[in-house]
Amino acid sequence: MYTCGPTVYNYAHIGNARPAVVSDILVRVLKQLYSKVTYVSNITDIDDKIIKASKESGEPIDSITKKFKKIYNEDMSSLGVIAPDIQPHATDFINEMIDLVKKMIHNGTAYESDGHVLFNVKKYSAYGKLSGRNIDDQIAGSRVEVASYKKNAGDFVLWKPSIDDQPGWESPWGFGRPGWHLECSTMSEQSLGLPFDIHGGGMDLIFPHHENEIAQSCGAHNEDNDPTIFSKYWLHNAMLNIDGEKMSKSLGNIFYIRDYLEKYDGEVLRLALLSGHYRQSINWTSDTINQSKKTLDKYYRILNKFSNVAIDENHLNKCPTKVLSALCDDLNTSIALAEINEIAKKLSSSTNELDQKKLKTNFLAAAKLFGILQHSPKKWLGIGQLQDNLDSELIESLINDRNEARKSKDFNKADEIRNKLIEIGVEIEDTPDGTIWRIK
């Protein structure tokens, strides 16, 4: 499986996280079904946006790309995304890109013009099969300027000249650099061979990026009709809307993952991103995030309730059948989460020790596949956690005083002590095993 990765010139925004999280859960599901799964997601470290960022900041390109690759991978790890098996960098495959372009020129699907090499869309009859666009739609959708060196308005750049201080490499067509689309055709073939099974990415990449990937790979391998010689299946996730509006710089509603991680644990964001079907847009609001937080709080409370129930962790690698079946049905995360919720309810009300062991195992196995509930319940809930400005002995003393007041049926005093605890930032919960406390 191959999923288009980030162009590393800035912090990743929350919309960038959805394809990574969706691909991550798909890979987790595939690993339940197949003995060997190879997942590739690339890093674009040469691009006009990166060049622009370098000029504006005065930082070298290499410094920018290394910095933001590291930040991207850290952010994805915070969201529970397992690192891909292979993470190729575009700049490591320049020679292979040049070789692929040579093949297209040799096969007559690409041509050189004015220092550029372009793909001739009229030489590939299946162009548009993925996006369902006709030639006129393709040209309009690509929003390309009709340059003098193009034979057709819809032709796209495979190689372009680098001028002045722009980075570049020597090629048969002069000093230059690859077009963006060429990278993924090359890196996917070099990493996985052709055809590979699944190609993922956001719906915004269907045209022109993914359409052009198919054209390049088919054009290089003399295939004019069958796009599946490149990738057998495609998986495209829908975009996020921010408070009902499309994310865009002009609206000022682009929010970075780093900003959210200052307020929320990554599991909260991950669950929110998986709360709807991947092919449906998610309306990303504070309510969406807070609902995920409440769900996780509930789950962690249940786990804390049964913290003394021992299970065999070797059994956590096999997901319960109903949860896995839901995910095998086009990654239906909504139904899968409903099944997880049902397991949680049964566990919460269970009184039989054998049932508790089985239910807790199923609950944690399903959660592991989802990439959630990976923290200690006590740590998540803040039970017994102490801040520097709080005295644990004072808290325990107040709780004991409150319990004594309740035994004496002095409920006014008990309420006063609870309110005092709330004022100093301590939340208490009465459980069958006694009163527990956490930092609010």
PyMOL commands that set and color helices and strands:
alter all, ss='L'
color gray80, all
select helices_A, chain A and resi 14-33+48-57+61-78+90-107+121-123+135-142+180-192+203-220+227-229+257-261+266-273+286-305+313-317+321-328+333-349+353-370+377-381+392-407+411-423
alter helices_A, ss='H'
color red, helices_A
select strands_A, chain A and resi 2-3+40-41+110-113+116-119+156-161+176-178+196-202+231-237+240-242+245-246+282-284+426-431+434-439
alter strands_A, ss='S'
color yellow, strands_A
deselect
rebuild
show_as cartoon
